[in-house]
Amino acid sequence: MGLDIRIRYIVVLIYLIPAFFISPAYCYEHPGGMHPRAQINFVRQQVRLKREPWLSAFNQLKVQADSALIAGHHALEDFHIPGFYFDKEGHRRNSEALNSDGFHAYSCALAWQLTGSKKYGDKAIMLLNAWASINKKYSEADGPLVMTYMGASLVIAAELMRNYSEWKSKDREQFKRWLESVYRKAACSISSRKNNWGDWGLYGAMLADYYLDNSPAIAQHIRQLKMDLPAKIADDGHLTEEVKREANGIWYTYFSLTPVTGAFWIAYNATGENLFFSGEGKSVKKALDYLLYYNQHPQKWPWYPSPRQGKPEDARSFWPANLIEAMSGLYKDEAYETYVEGYRPLMFAARHYVWTYPTLMSVKIGDYEK
């Protein structure tokens, strides 16, 4: 190869290598993922103007964030989660360590984004640093699943805190290592499962890869999501694997659709692709309609007599209302609106983290100002 050709190759590389690393395809807008900047700005404006239901929902968030300020952390080196049906006490005890800390971190991170108050930011960072420095692994039968659906709260909180100037560089790097070696590993390990485990795995992997600016992985997760859904949702809208869960069939239908819709939302915020109104979205809408109808008419559930039903007795864990609330802003379905309007502001603070503050953090496609 002549000298002039080698020089031309070097010149080309000088221009291409920086473009590769700073290309928009490899750098998402932050914060984003579950809470894009446009959404946060919109909610701030509604609260400032004292508009409902955002003002009441914001006050609900503040109560949760303020209570978190006096709480410590419960980080575990080994997130040891035995199978629920083999050791319910051990499962619940260790799960609650992450559930409570994650909810507190998420609530404080969201409160910091909406108020700018340092007390919330500092608390969120303390909890993120605790888990990132102490937690080294997950284990036992339900370890990867529970890490994925409860640990999502920490990933969403970190995304919200990503631009917090008080979060030290070494601590950010430590969190990134935890995200890659523990959380993402757990999510990816279950993402090919054919039931709700796979749905949670894909959602968790997408959360992690959005934070990590891993756009090739996001693209692969979206392809897998599209491939998996036709086998999971029957023509009438029932979820083929989840209705097998006897008395818990309605719950598991909700438990599966929640991360699927969350993955749709991340896909939209990462790529602009609107799966909610695609062919896959039509099947998910049919499944949501199926879920809502049978949760309101459990006596008609064809898969098991007297199934468990979501009821509003506990405002902190009223399912599937949190999911229906999040989807009501997208699908503009009168049945959805009628179901949730009397219970606003809605919050879900138990077990898993997708639509945790659905009344406050309105989900919209397109311009948030319209």
ZAMARGU-4260 file (C-alpha; in steps of 0.2 Angstrom, whole numbers, plus 5000, padded with zeros to 4 digits):
<rodrens>
0) 5000/5000/5000 | 5007/5017/4995 | 5010/5031/5007 | 4997/5042/5000 | 4984/5029/5002
5) 4989/5025/5020 | 4987/5044/5023 | 4970/5044/5016 | 4965/5029/5027 | 4971/5038/5042
10) 4962/5054/5038 | 4946/5044/5036 | 4948/5036/5052 | 4951/5052/5061 | 4934/5058/5055
15) 4924/5042/5057 | 4930/5037/5075 | 4924/5052/5084 | 4907/5051/5074 | 4905/5033/5080
20) 4906/5038/5098 | 4896/5054/5098 | 4883/5048/5085 | 4865/5051/5091 | 4862/5033/5088
25) 4873/5029/5103 | 4867/5043/5114 | 4849/5045/5120 | 4842/5060/5128 | 4843/5060/5147
30) 4833/5059/5158 | 4823/5048/5147 | 4817/5030/5146 | 4802/5030/5157 | 4802/5049/5161
35) 4807/5059/5145 | 4811/5077/5147 | 4795/5083/5138 | 4785/5073/5151 | 4794/5081/5166
40) 4792/5098/5159 | 4774/5096/5156 | 4771/5090/5174 | 4781/5104/5181 | 4770/5116/5172
45) 4753/5108/5177 | 4759/5108/5195 | 4764/5126/5194 | 4747/5131/5187 | 4739/5121/5201
50) 4730/5110/5188 | 4721/5094/5193 | 4724/5080/5194 | 4742/5084/5193 | 4742/5095/5208
55) 4734/5081/5219 | 4746/5068/5212 | 4761/5079/5215 | 4756/5081/5233 | 4754/5062/5234
60) 4772/5060/5228 | 4778/5073/5240 | 4771/5063/5255 | 4780/5048/5249 | 4796/5057/5246
65) 4796/5066/5263 | 4793/5050/5272 | 4808/5042/5263 | 4820/5056/5270 | 4820/5048/5287
70) 4822/5030/5281 | 4839/5021/5280 | 4844/5008/5267 | 4842/4989/5267 | 4855/4984/5253
75) 4860/4966/5253 | 4876/4959/5246 | 4867/4943/5240 | 4849/4947/5235 | 4843/4930/5240
80) 4825/4926/5234 | 4819/4908/5236 | 4804/4902/5226 | 4789/4910/5234 | 4779/4894/5235
85) 4794/4885/5244 | 4799/4899/5257 | 4786/4913/5257 | 4793/4921/5272 | 4811/4922/5265
90) 4805/4928/5249 | 4795/4942/5256 | 4808/4948/5269 | 4822/4949/5256 | 4811/4956/5242
95) 4805/4970/5254 | 4823/4976/5256 | 4824/4981/5238 | 4805/4985/5236 | 4806/4999/5250
100) 4823/5006/5245 | 4818/5006/5227 | 4802/5015/5230 | 4810/5028/5241 | 4824/5031/5228
105) 4812/5033/5214 | 4800/5044/5224 | 4814/5055/5229 | 4822/5056/5212 | 4806/5061/5204
110) 4803/5074/5218 | 4820/5081/5214 | 4816/5082/5196 | 4800/5091/5199 | 4805/5103/5213
115) 4824/5104/5212 | 4826/5102/5231 | 4843/5095/5236 | 4836/5085/5250 | 4827/5073/5238
120) 4842/5072/5226 | 4854/5068/5240 | 4842/5054/5247 | 4840/5046/5230 | 4859/5046/5228
125) 4862/5039/5245 | 4850/5024/5241 | 4858/5021/5224 | 4875/5021/5230 | 4871/5009/5244
130) 4864/4996/5232 | 4878/4999/5219 | 4892/4997/5232 | 4884/4983/5243 | 4874/4972/5231
135) 4885/4960/5222 | 4873/4947/5216 | 4856/4939/5216 | 4853/4921/5219 | 4840/4907/5222
140) 4825/4902/5211 | 4816/4919/5210 | 4832/4930/5212 | 4833/4936/5194 | 4814/4939/5192
145) 4812/4949/5208 | 4829/4959/5205 | 4822/4963/5188 | 4805/4969/5193 | 4809/4978/5209
150) 4827/4984/5204 | 4819/4993/5190 | 4815/5007/5203 | 4833/5010/5205 | 4837/5011/5187
155) 4823/5023/5184 | 4829/5033/5199 | 4847/5033/5192 | 4840/5039/5175 | 4831/5054/5184
160) 4847/5058/5194 | 4859/5056/5179 | 4862/5075/5178 | 4863/5078/5197 | 4879/5087/5200
165) 4881/5080/5218 | 4882/5062/5211 | 4901/5059/5211 | 4910/5052/5196 | 4916/5037/5206
170) 4899/5033/5212 | 4891/5035/5195 | 4904/5022/5188 | 4900/5011/5203 | 4882/5011/5199
175) 4885/5008/5180 | 4896/4993/5185 | 4881/4986/5196 | 4869/4990/5182 | 4879/4979/5170
180) 4885/4965/5181 | 4869/4963/5192 | 4853/4971/5186 | 4856/4969/5167 | 4862/4952/5169
185) 4847/4947/5179 | 4835/4955/5166 | 4844/4947/5151 | 4844/4930/5159 | 4825/4929/5159
190) 4821/4939/5143 | 4818/4924/5132 | 4805/4916/5144 | 4788/4914/5136 | 4778/4920/5151
195) 4778/4936/5162 | 4796/4932/5166 | 4801/4936/5148 | 4791/4952/5148 | 4799/4958/5164
200) 4816/4953/5157 | 4814/4963/5141 | 4807/4978/5150 | 4822/4978/5162 | 4835/4975/5149
205) 4828/4990/5139 | 4828/5001/5155 | 4846/4996/5158 | 4852/4998/5140 | 4843/5015/5138
210) 4853/5021/5153 | 4869/5014/5145 | 4866/5021/5128 | 4866/5004/5120 | 4856/5007/5105
215) 4860/4991/5096 | 4854/4981/5111 | 4838/4992/5112 | 4835/4988/5093 | 4837/4969/5097
220) 4825/4970/5112 | 4812/4978/5101 | 4814/4965/5088 | 4812/4951/5101 | 4797/4960/5108
225) 4788/4960/5091 | 4792/4942/5088 | 4786/4936/5105 | 4769/4945/5107 | 4759/4935/5093
230) 4762/4919/5103 | 4758/4926/5120 | 4741/4935/5116 | 4727/4925/5108 | 4715/4932/5096
235) 4702/4936/5109 | 4715/4945/5120 | 4719/4932/5133 | 4737/4929/5138 | 4740/4911/5134
240) 4752/4907/5148 | 4745/4919/5161 | 4727/4912/5161 | 4734/4895/5167 | 4738/4902/5184
245) 4721/4897/5191 | 4715/4909/5204 | 4728/4921/5200 | 4725/4922/5181 | 4719/4940/5181
250) 4733/4946/5192 | 4746/4937/5180 | 4738/4945/5165 | 4740/4962/5173 | 4758/4957/5179
255) 4763/4953/5161 | 4755/4967/5152 | 4762/4980/5163 | 4781/4977/5158 | 4775/4975/5139
260) 4767/4992/5139 | 4782/4999/5149 | 4794/4992/5135 | 4783/5000/5122 | 4785/5016/5131
265) 4804/5015/5132 | 4804/5010/5113 | 4795/5025/5109 | 4806/5037/5119 | 4822/5028/5112
270) 4818/5027/5094 | 4802/5036/5090 | 4793/5020/5085 | 4775/5019/5091 | 4771/5001/5095
275) 4755/5006/5104 | 4746/5009/5088 | 4755/4996/5078 | 4749/4978/5074 | 4757/4973/5090
280) 4749/4987/5099 | 4732/4982/5093 | 4734/4965/5101 | 4740/4973/5117 | 4725/4984/5117
285) 4714/4969/5115 | 4723/4961/5130 | 4720/4977/5140 | 4702/4977/5136 | 4701/4958/5141
290) 4709/4962/5157 | 4698/4976/5162 | 4682/4967/5157 | 4686/4952/5167 | 4693/4961/5182
295) 4676/4970/5183 | 4666/4954/5180 | 4677/4940/5188 | 4662/4929/5189 | 4663/4927/5170
300) 4681/4923/5170 | 4682/4907/5159 | 4698/4900/5165 | 4695/4897/5184 | 4681/4899/5196
305) 4682/4914/5208 | 4698/4922/5202 | 4708/4935/5212 | 4702/4952/5207 | 4710/4969/5208
310) 4701/4981/5220 | 4703/4998/5227 | 4704/4994/5246 | 4723/4997/5246 | 4727/5014/5237
315) 4745/5009/5237 | 4743/4993/5227 | 4727/4995/5217 | 4729/4985/5201 | 4725/4985/5187
320) 4720/5003/5189 | 4738/5010/5188 | 4740/5001/5171 | 4723/5007/5165 | 4727/5025/5170
325) 4743/5025/5161 | 4735/5018/5145 | 4720/5029/5146 | 4730/5044/5140 | 4736/5034/5125
330) 4721/5025/5119 | 4708/5038/5124 | 4696/5024/5128 | 4680/5030/5138 | 4679/5013/5147
335) 4697/5016/5154 | 4693/5034/5159 | 4677/5029/5168 | 4686/5015/5177 | 4700/5026/5185
340) 4692/5043/5186 | 4685/5041/5203 | 4701/5034/5211 | 4713/5048/5206 | 4727/5051/5210
345) 4733/5034/5207 | 4749/5026/5213 | 4756/5009/5214 | 4770/5006/5227 | 4771/4987/5229
350) 4780/4973/5221 | 4785/4980/5204 | 4790/4997/5195 | 4783/5002/5179 | 4767/5013/5181
355) 4771/5019/5199 | 4764/5037/5198 | 4753/5035/5182 | 4741/5050/5186 | 4756/5062/5189
360) 4767/5056/5175 | 4755/5057/5161 | 4759/5046/5146 | 4757/5054/5129 | 4762/5052/5111
365) 4768/5067/5102 | 4768/5085/5109 | 4765/5086/5127 | 4759/5104/5126 | 4744/5099/5116
</rodrens>
